[in-house]
Amino acid sequence: SSGINAEWPLRPGDQDDYLLGKIADIIHNLFGVYGEDFVQVFDKLTSYFVAMLAPERPGLEHQWAICVFDDLIDYAPNAAPKYEQHFLEPMMVYLSDSNPGVRQAAAYGVGALAIKFPGPSSHYAEFCKNCIPSLVNVISAPASREVENLSATENCISAITKIFKHVIGSDNLDEGTLMTWMSWLPIQEDEEEGPNVYGFLMDLVEANNQFVMGKDNINLPDVIKILTEAIINKTICNEEAVLMSRITAFMTPLRENEALWSAILLQLPETHKVLLSGQP
């Protein structure tokens, strides 16, 4: 998620920040309802949000301005090229911002571009690929899994996942790349991004990807550990019926091979065993 949240109570002097947050919320809702039809109204407001992206402006202004352009990409993608001169460079630069909310909003936007403009020769393919090093730096930073940084980090993982799936294509990913990506899983918090991340993992599993599954399926316990942990921490929830059915279809034949299933369970933590033994 791009991460807009403006709520009471306020500290003294926060009224302007609160108002800006509410304006961003309203624009989000208007884009959600009217899509491309809202662009002609948004056009009259663009200069305000472009000004908020200037380096000297506060972090909250950067975050909300990027969130507004994220909504443009999400709900009115055909209009994105008209405004790209305003948002592309800041989006890439602010992936490395010191403020986690700014990083999160920027990462979400990159992922949205990958989804809305798919394919290796799409309008934003090179931009998305050029963002990967900055996204990796955020994920690899020493404190990336601290509470205050976690949402931004998981949005970066999801953004890279979207670039892999929609822009580069899983067949074009080498072993080192996929092993690094798997090492970031599971995500711990962002249930909104869970379907994107684990959906791609299931794409690779169902395609019997040689790197993800490993020689003689040696990585099976790791794959099952990631999926089980995701169900435990609720980044995969039962409401995700399609994803859950894919996971069940993957695990069912493994369970039916008792020797294999026992060997897999031996390599899992106790909490995972309890969950798996309680599932059909």
Steps between C-alpha positions, in 0.01 A plus 500: 500500500616854434440600861278806549379532857401827664310468828440692823626576760732772373795671661499880496601624156391180323184648350661566161637145486161361596327705233747389232446139602125539473533664156711204386233263640228682306699490176561128557126443531417716198751313284355175632146597402555696178830362363605667176205741522656666803818593311362825360432618857832364628676695225404825670657381827818347361723801560433486874613138527800556274610781733467262796753266338778760513801381707472781755139415590427285810486121483124482558443721195722272294307197621155641427599640161642165394185326629289725276709406194478135610122537479531652154699194388260257671171648384583707190808333350435631150566849633828409673727585202359855497630557854811283499733800477375594846500169687753259347822653627368578850358148523842349433686745723260460794540122500815581699342760730571494873126512573346149479159639400657670199687182405180299528301737277777506238536121499126455462504730198777306330306177550184663366685603183617139454142370525334767287769501229603133468752346263876528440458777242221692677514876547639475855692171477844660510398736780373210709814294442719800583322529836597146607842593652340765724223261601758232585698751708193574711431129555865426582551789743594383853186640666260419215294259714463733796138588574521855368657384171310178438214633285741683270722193474209271417372743238848485343486118497158517339616758243788276392261205485267697271794598275612137481149374419367770271806660339794259494319164505586204722673312218759778479604486868821316588566283803679765705222751446225258600691369802553856624131574449396185692735594785284810563190288560269475676380854543371558852246780496359620169197285424411731209821405322484133604300385195754661264803350672366151569307489174832536319657232721215269401555588132859378537401189697225402256743545211741271688765770475833321528661767718213542745437126536869406489663184374286199592257747664745561783343843570152360567526545880607864452204570271254337741657682796451838324137425409418364845660797676297732277177327605605520867583873481187562289678656202310222325146506635216256449309764304757458223306203366681467167845515658403259778361253247826514306698428817269211589533355150879520534514337844240225455712264288796558733290393800396184318865393479545414868877454492555829320256689723662364818843608373368849427335533844825409672654818362222734613452685832243363743247778432505412131452131571198576718341708226567242230377209710176689559437563131320257271 
